[in-house]
Amino acid sequence: MKRIQSNIEEKINAYLSDNKITGMVCDHLLSNLNQDGDYWWYLEPDGEDELTGEDKDNVEYYIRANHCRFVINGKEASFLTVEDAERLKGCRITTYYEGYGGQDGMDSFVVGDVVSELEYYRNLKEDCFPDDKGFKNRAEYWESYMTVEQLREHRDKLVLLREDGSNTYIYCYNGENFTCSDSDRYVLFVEEDEEGEDE
């Protein structure tokens, strides 16, 4: 996948100014951009101006979504959202996410349903269920001991399935954007014109 920088300094400055984040943080962000447009590790300002929590997440997402263009298989890619997945049900897409130490992931599949993780495991056939305690599936087992809050997390976490019902291991933690196993590593996609075999 190619990354193409686009007006980074101007856009970062405008965004940080609008959100009243200090000039020191802005300078740090700009000074840590390199010629290749890599952006994973520059959101670590030192001292009292360190970005934390929601501010850091917002800046990271804005920079990643708006300051680089992404190209997959010769097509400009977008960050995959729940709305996209629902619109593209039955269509073939290629997805990409960046991993650690070069462990990037790419897949091609026909989009299926978007379901909660709890419901996915309620319907998944696993060799260990039914078990000797009478639980029919993993969801029933979770419901036997988890707190209301823990169950809510599994209910709110969405899973993108292939058309055949298999798990893509692409998740949504916030009701909007899909990620891989880490909630801050967003998944990119392009829609494919021709059908092929799932990898």
C-alpha positions as CSV (number, residue, x, y, z in Angstrom):
1,M,0.0,0.0,0.0
2,K,1.3,3.5,-0.9
3,R,1.0,6.5,1.4
4,I,1.0,10.0,-0.2
5,Q,1.5,13.0,2.0
6,S,-0.8,16.0,1.3
7,N,-0.4,19.5,2.9
8,I,0.4,18.0,6.2
9,E,1.9,21.0,8.0
10,E,-1.0,23.4,7.0
11,K,-3.7,21.0,8.1
12,I,-2.1,20.0,11.4
13,N,-1.6,23.6,12.3
14,A,-5.2,24.4,11.5
15,Y,-6.6,21.5,13.4
16,L,-4.5,22.0,16.5
17,S,-5.3,25.7,16.5
18,D,-9.0,25.1,16.2
19,N,-8.9,22.7,19.1
20,K,-6.7,24.9,21.3
21,I,-3.9,22.4,21.6
22,T,-0.6,24.2,22.4
23,G,2.0,25.3,20.0
24,M,4.6,23.2,21.7
25,V,2.7,20.0,20.9
26,C,2.1,21.3,17.3
27,D,5.9,21.9,16.9
28,H,6.6,18.4,18.2
29,L,4.2,16.8,15.8
30,L,5.6,18.6,12.8
31,S,9.3,18.0,13.8
32,N,8.6,14.2,14.0
33,L,7.1,13.8,10.6
34,N,9.6,12.2,8.2
35,Q,10.0,12.3,4.4
36,D,8.2,9.0,4.0
37,G,5.1,10.2,5.7
38,D,5.3,7.7,8.6
39,Y,3.1,8.7,11.4
40,W,2.8,5.9,13.9
41,W,5.2,7.1,16.6
42,Y,5.2,10.9,16.4
43,L,2.3,11.5,18.8
44,E,4.5,11.3,21.9
45,P,5.2,14.9,23.0
46,D,7.2,15.3,26.2
47,G,6.5,17.3,29.4
48,E,3.4,19.0,30.6
49,D,2.0,19.4,27.1
50,E,1.7,15.7,26.4
51,L,-1.4,14.7,24.6
52,T,-3.5,12.1,26.5
53,G,-6.8,10.4,26.2
54,E,-9.4,11.8,23.8
55,D,-7.2,14.7,22.6
56,K,-4.5,12.3,21.5
57,D,-7.1,10.0,19.8
58,N,-8.7,12.9,18.0
59,V,-5.4,14.3,16.7
60,E,-4.2,10.8,15.6
61,Y,-7.4,10.0,13.8
62,Y,-7.6,13.4,12.1
63,I,-4.0,13.2,10.9
64,R,-4.3,9.6,9.7
65,A,-7.6,10.2,8.0
66,N,-6.9,13.6,6.4
67,H,-3.2,14.0,5.8
68,C,-2.3,11.0,3.8
69,R,-4.0,9.4,0.8
70,F,-3.9,5.6,0.7
71,V,-3.7,3.5,-2.5
72,I,-4.6,-0.2,-2.6
73,N,-4.4,-2.1,-5.9
74,G,-4.1,1.2,-7.7
75,K,-7.3,2.6,-6.1
76,E,-7.6,5.3,-3.5
77,A,-8.6,3.7,-0.2
78,S,-10.9,4.9,2.6
79,F,-11.2,4.0,6.2
80,L,-13.9,1.3,6.6
81,T,-17.0,2.3,8.6
82,V,-20.1,0.4,9.7
83,E,-22.1,2.4,7.2
84,D,-19.7,1.3,4.4
85,A,-20.0,-2.3,5.4
86,E,-23.8,-2.2,5.4
87,R,-23.9,-0.5,2.0
88,L,-21.4,-3.0,0.5
89,K,-23.0,-6.2,1.7
90,G,-22.7,-8.7,-1.1
91,C,-19.8,-6.8,-2.7
92,R,-16.1,-7.7,-2.8
93,I,-13.7,-5.5,-1.0
94,T,-9.9,-5.6,-0.3
95,T,-9.0,-4.5,3.2
96,Y,-5.6,-3.4,4.7
97,Y,-4.3,-2.5,8.1
98,E,-0.8,-1.7,9.3
99,G,0.7,-4.1,11.8
100,Y,3.8,-3.9,14.1
101,G,7.2,-4.7,12.7
102,G,5.9,-5.1,9.2
103,Q,3.1,-7.5,10.1
104,D,0.6,-5.7,7.9
105,G,-2.6,-7.5,6.9
106,M,-4.5,-7.6,3.6
107,D,-7.6,-9.6,2.7
108,S,-10.1,-9.8,0.0
109,F,-13.7,-11.1,0.6
110,V,-17.4,-10.6,-0.1
111,V,-18.9,-8.5,2.7
112,G,-21.5,-10.2,4.8
113,D,-23.3,-9.2,8.0
114,V,-22.2,-6.8,10.8
115,V,-23.2,-8.4,14.1
116,S,-22.4,-8.0,17.8
117,E,-19.6,-10.1,19.1
118,L,-22.0,-11.6,21.6
119,E,-24.4,-12.7,18.9
120,Y,-21.5,-14.0,16.7
121,Y,-20.5,-16.4,19.5
122,R,-24.1,-17.3,20.2
123,N,-24.4,-18.7,16.7
124,L,-20.8,-20.0,16.2
125,K,-20.4,-23.8,16.1
126,E,-17.5,-24.7,18.3
127,D,-16.3,-28.2,19.3
128,C,-16.2,-27.3,23.0
129,F,-20.0,-26.5,23.0
130,P,-22.4,-27.8,24.2
131,D,-20.2,-28.5,27.3
132,D,-20.7,-30.7,30.3
133,K,-22.2,-27.7,32.2
134,G,-25.0,-27.4,29.7
135,F,-23.9,-24.2,28.0
136,K,-24.9,-24.4,24.3
137,N,-22.4,-21.8,23.1
138,R,-19.8,-19.3,24.2
139,A,-22.3,-16.4,24.6
140,E,-24.3,-18.5,27.1
141,Y,-21.1,-19.3,29.0
142,W,-20.2,-15.6,29.1
143,E,-23.7,-14.7,30.3
144,S,-23.3,-17.1,33.2
145,Y,-20.5,-15.2,34.9
146,M,-19.8,-11.8,33.3
147,T,-20.9,-8.5,34.8
148,V,-23.5,-6.3,33.0
149,E,-20.7,-4.0,31.9
150,Q,-18.6,-6.8,30.5
151,L,-21.5,-8.2,28.6
152,R,-22.3,-4.7,27.3
153,E,-18.7,-4.5,25.9
154,H,-19.3,-7.7,23.9
155,R,-22.7,-6.6,22.8
156,D,-21.4,-3.2,21.7
157,K,-18.3,-4.6,19.9
158,L,-19.2,-5.3,16.3
159,V,-17.8,-8.0,14.0
160,L,-17.6,-7.8,10.2
161,L,-18.4,-11.2,8.7
162,R,-17.7,-12.6,5.2
163,E,-20.7,-13.5,3.1
164,D,-20.3,-17.2,4.2
165,G,-20.6,-16.1,7.8
166,S,-16.9,-16.6,8.7
167,N,-15.0,-14.0,10.8
168,T,-12.8,-11.4,9.1
169,Y,-11.4,-10.4,12.5
170,I,-12.2,-6.8,11.7
171,Y,-14.0,-5.1,14.6
172,C,-15.8,-1.9,15.5
173,Y,-15.4,-0.7,19.1
174,N,-17.0,2.8,18.7
175,G,-20.1,2.2,16.6
176,E,-18.5,3.8,13.5
177,N,-14.9,2.8,12.4
178,F,-13.6,-0.7,11.9
179,T,-10.2,-1.7,13.2
180,C,-8.1,-4.8,13.4
181,S,-7.6,-6.4,16.8
182,D,-6.3,-3.1,18.2
183,S,-8.9,-0.4,18.6
184,D,-6.5,2.3,17.3
185,R,-5.4,0.5,14.1
186,Y,-8.0,1.5,11.5
187,V,-8.9,-0.7,8.5
188,L,-8.7,0.7,5.0
189,F,-10.6,-0.7,2.1
190,V,-11.3,-0.4,-1.6
191,E,-14.2,-1.9,-3.5
192,E,-13.3,-4.4,-6.2
193,D,-14.9,-4.5,-9.6
194,E,-14.4,-8.2,-10.2
195,E,-15.1,-11.2,-8.0
196,G,-12.3,-13.6,-7.0
197,E,-11.6,-16.2,-4.5
198,D,-11.5,-15.3,-0.8
199,E,-8.0,-15.6,0.7
